[in-house]
Amino acid sequence: MGVALVAWGRFFHDGAKVTVPAPSTDPGKPWLWDFLAKEAPALHRAGFTAVQAPPASKAQGGAGRGCDGYGVFDLRDIGSKPQQGSTPTRYGTADSLRRMIACCHAVGIDVYLDVVLHQLIGENGGSGVFRYLGADSRTLNGRGAMQPGCFRGGTGNNDPIPPFSHPDAVPEPCFDFPFGREKVYQNCDPPGYTVRDAIDFGD
């Protein structure tokens, strides 16, 4: 049996959502990835065998105060591209993420990153259109671009709204609410596009 540290949290301060300290909103505080890298030996000594980390993907708002990683904009941007107002994510840069994972592994701690494949938010090419910077960090030719046929009905409801595709079957539709545009996997147009993209992202 192992013991995992849930390494993030969302709090409320003066009515605003605050998600873990970061230099962009708390000067002098370390990024979460840097903090965990530094504390890895102490976590190991305390008996932790794993760290459960938040989603590492770029969220709407980039490194902003309320960005917790669950309002995903670009799955493949882990803090390396200037999108959504910052290059780092709320938790740090791509290099600091890699360093944190290496530091944890060096002391025998596993790292589990949460992953969000359910929805996207922050569309930047019109209704239901997501385009991402490519490897040159200048051209919108990055992988994982999405179009209206990749999503079900409008934000906040489950009804199909043209030109959006029909909703997928879910066990309890009234409890299945999106945080933006909710992806469809069964009824995607073109067929199979979102499934292939999720597998590519996982790889």
N, C-alpha and C positions, 0 to 999 in steps of 0.2 A: 504494500500500500504506500502511496505517496501523498505528499501534502503540497498543494499548489497555492501560490499567492495570487489573488486577483489584484493586478497591479494598476488599477485605475479607478476613478470614481467621478461622479458628477455631483456637484453641490450647488446650493443656491446662496447667493450673497447679495444683499440689497435688492432682491427680486430678480436678479440676473442669474442665468446658468453659468457655472464655472466648471471647467473640466481640467483637472490637475494643473499644477503650476507649469508655466513655460515662459521663457524670457520675453516673448512678445507682449505678455500681459503682466508678468511679475518680474521686473528687472532684477537680475542677479540670481534668479532661480535656475536650476538646470533643467534642460529638456528631460522628459520622462525617460527616454532611451538612455541618456547619459547618467541619470540618477540610478537606474537599475544596473547599468554596467559597473558603476562604482560600488554599489551595495551587494553585488553578486556573492562575493566571499562571505559577507555577514549573513546573507540569506541562507547560504549553504550551512554555515555553522549553526544557525537557528533551527535547522531541520527541514527547510523547504527543498522539495525535489523538482518543482516546476514553477514557472511563472506563466500566468494566463494574462496575456497582453491584449490591449484593445486593437481594433482594426488598424493596420499600418497604411492603408490607402488614403490618398488625398481626398478630403471631404470638402463639401461646400463651405467656403469661408477660409480654407487653408489652415493657417495657424491661429485663427481667431479665438477669442475667449470661450465661446460656447461650442466650438467644434470638437466633437467627441469621437469622430471617425465613423459613426454610424450613418450619417447623411452623406454617403459616398458619392463623389463626383467621378474620379478616375481610379479604377481598381489597380492599375499598373504603376501609378505614380506613388512611390513610397517615400517621397520627400526629395525628389531629384529634379523636378521641373517647375518653372515659375507659372503656376496655375492657381486660380482662386485666391489671388492676392498674396501668395507667398511661395517660396520654394520648399521650405520644411513643411511637414504636416504639423498638427497640434503637438506631436510628441517628439519631433526632431527631424533630422535629415536622413537620407538613405544610408549614408556612411555611419551615422550614429546608431541606426537600427542594426546594421550588420555587426558593429562593434559590440553592442549589447548582447546580441545572440552569441557571439564568440566568447565573451566574458562569462556568460552563464554556462555555456557548454564546457568551458575550461574547468569549472568547479563542479561539474556533474549535474547542473540544473537544466531541465528541458524547458523549451520556450514554445508556448502555444499561442499563435496569433488568431484572434477572432477574425472571421471573414464574413462579409456581407455580400450576398449574391441576389438579394431580394429586390432591391430598388436602387435608383440613382436620383440625384438632385443636383441642380445647378446647370441645367441645360443651357447651351451656349450657341445653338444654331437654329433657334426657333422651337416651337412646341414639340416636345418629344425628340429633339435632336441633340446628341452629345458628340462633340469632336474634341480630340485630344492632341496635345503637342507630341511630335515624334521625337526621335533620338537627337535631332539637332536643337531641340527646345525652342524652335521658332515656327515650324510648319505644322499645321493641323492635319498630320497624316499618321498619328499614332494608332496603335492597335486598340480594338474594342469599341470603335465608333458605334453609336446606336441611333436608330431612326424610329419614327412613331410606331411601326409595326412590331417593335420589340416590347411594347408596353400595353397594359390594359387601360381601361377608361381613365378619365381625368383625375388629377390629384384629389385625394380625399373621398373618392367614392368607387364603388365596384362595378358600375355600369359601363358597358362598352360605349365609347363615344367616337364616332368616325373622325379621323381616319385610324383610330387606334383599334388594335385587334380585340378579339373576344377574350374574356377573362379565363384563366385556367381554373380547373376544379380545385376548390379548397374545402377543408372539412367544415369550417365555420365562417362563412363569408362576412358576417357582421363583425367578427373580431379580427378580420384580416385587413388591417389598415396600412396604407403605404406612408413612407416618409419622403414623398416626392413621386417620381414615376415608378410604378411597380412593374417589374419585368414579367413577361409571360414566357414560359418554356414549352408548354403543350401547344399553344396556339400562336406561336410567333410567325410573323410574315417578314422575310422569307422563312419557310419552315426550317427548324433546326439551328437557326443563326445564333440564338442566345445560348443554346446548349453547347454548341461548338466553341463559342467564346468563353463560357464558364470553364470548359475543359482546358482550353488553351491557357487561361489565367491560372488555373490550378497547376498545370505543368510548369 
